[in-house]
């Protein structure tokens, strides 16, 4: 089980200097192709007047021509009551996104979050993906308080999936049931 450390930043300008969770476990894909996918999850400390506190999640993959239905996914259990949030980004002629909450045996599509496409080209190549912001007040309304203080931990994982071609994860999983809580890594909120 891998650990991912969630840092706190004052605003999203510091996002590019944070630890990155790389998708490295690609059991189906040949070594020379494996897509380069990564994620950043952090706490953003708002000032209460002009900006809100919450979780910021950036997911992106370097693929020149991503196959249709290529997908990035995060499964995060950061609620104190055990609810799980699933954020998805996929390609279907354009970049699409969806967030689902799983709580007490129910599934609910989430609204009220911010999203922006995150795509372009840099020295590493062509990339696609997106960035979510989940304000604490929105999350609390959905499923109660979130784990957000330094020292608190929760279960989570990141995935890169392309049906019939490849799939990978941050923490190794049993691909017969990849989203089971037993397959999650440990995410720890840190104070630096």
Order of alpha helices (4+ residues) and beta strands (2+ residues): beta-beta-beta-beta-beta-beta-beta-beta-beta-beta-beta-beta-alpha-beta-beta-beta
